[in-house]
Amino acid sequence: MLAGSTLARTPHFALHSVALNADQVDLTEKPLFNMPVVWLGAMVPKRWAKRAVTRNALKRQIYAVSALYQAQLPVAAYVVRLRSGFDRVQFVSATSDALKLAARTEMHQLLERATRALGGVQTPVAA
């Protein structure tokens, strides 16, 4: 999956995609599934989020924001990957509102960049 194309990056996240079937525009990639739906996953490695509570909180934020943009993404498989850790001095608690807000804000930036790169609409559906 990570061998697919990288659509967008932010300081903490990266969005990767791969075609689901042979009908996709990019025929150089091997199809992953043959179903016409948007698949989305989250990858939060222990390397960047040591505590399970932090990893789970970040995944919840990834899935919540991604659901707003799912209708605007072309049919493909996507993975949002945490590519660097959030500063534990600045974000002391994994369940702090500050960490949730930072993750959500950055996810919006990531998915707006991706939809812009894919030629989609830039604003999400109502929350």
N, C-alpha and C positions, 0 to 999 in steps of 0.2 A: 504494500500500500504506500509506504513512504518512497518507493521507487517511482511513483507517479509524479505528476507535476505539482509544484508548490505554487498555489494561487496568490497567497498574500502572507505577509509577515508583520508582526508588531514586536516591540521589545521582548515580550514574554510568550507570545503564541505564534504558531505557523499553521496555515491551512493547506492540506494536501488533498489531491483528488486523483481518481482513476476512473476510466470509463467502465460502465457496467455491461455493455453489450456491443456487438459489432456495428450497430447502427449509429454509434456515436461519431462525432466529427473526427476525433483523433484515432485513427486506425492503427497507429504505431504501438499502442498499448494493448496488452492482452486483456480481454474482457474478464471482469471479476465475477459478476452475476448477470443473469439474463432476465432481470426484472425491471420494469420501467418505474422505479421509485427512487427517491433521494435517500441514501443511507448516510448516517452521520455517526461518527464515533469520537471519543475523547481519549487522549493518551496523556496521562500525568505521571511521569516517572518519579520514582523515589529519589533519584538524583537531585531533582529540583524541588520536591515537596516531601520532606522526610516523614512527616506525621500523616497517618491515614486520614485523620480528620481534615487536614488541609487538602489532601488529594481529593477527598470526597466533596468538600465544599467547592473546590475549583471545578470539578466535573459537573456539579449541579448548576453552576453559573454558565458553564459552556453549553450545556443542554438547554437551559432556559432561554438564553439569547439566541442560540441557533434555531430554536423553534420559530422565532419571529421572522427569520430569513429563509426558512426552508422552502417556502412556495416560490421564492425568487431565484433559487438555484436550479441549474439544469440537472437532469437526471444523471446521477453519478454517485460514487462512493466518496465520502469526505472524512478526513480525520483532522481534528484540531489537536495540535501537539503543544504541550508546554515546553518551551525551548530554553527557558532560564527561570530561576527561582525569584520569588518575591522576597524583598528584604525583610528578614525576621525582626530587625530592630524597628523598622517602620510599621510593620504589620505583626504585632505581638501575638494576637489571637487568630486562629484559623477561622473562627466564626465571627470575626469583627466586621462591622458594617463597612469599615474602610477597605478591607481586603475585598469584600464582595463588590463594592462600588468600583474599585480599581479593575478587578477582573471583568466586570460587566462592561465598563467603558472601553476597555481594550478589545473585548470581544466584538462590540459594536463596530469599532474601527476596523478590525480584521475582516469582518463579514461585509462591511460597506466597500472596502477595497476589493474584495473578491467579487462581489456582484458588479462593481464598476468594471473590473477587468473582464468579466464574462459578458458584459453588455446588458446586465439586468437593471432593475429599478434600485435606487440607492436608499430609499426609505423603507423601514420594516413595517409590517402590518401592525395594527394597534395591539398594545400590550394588554 
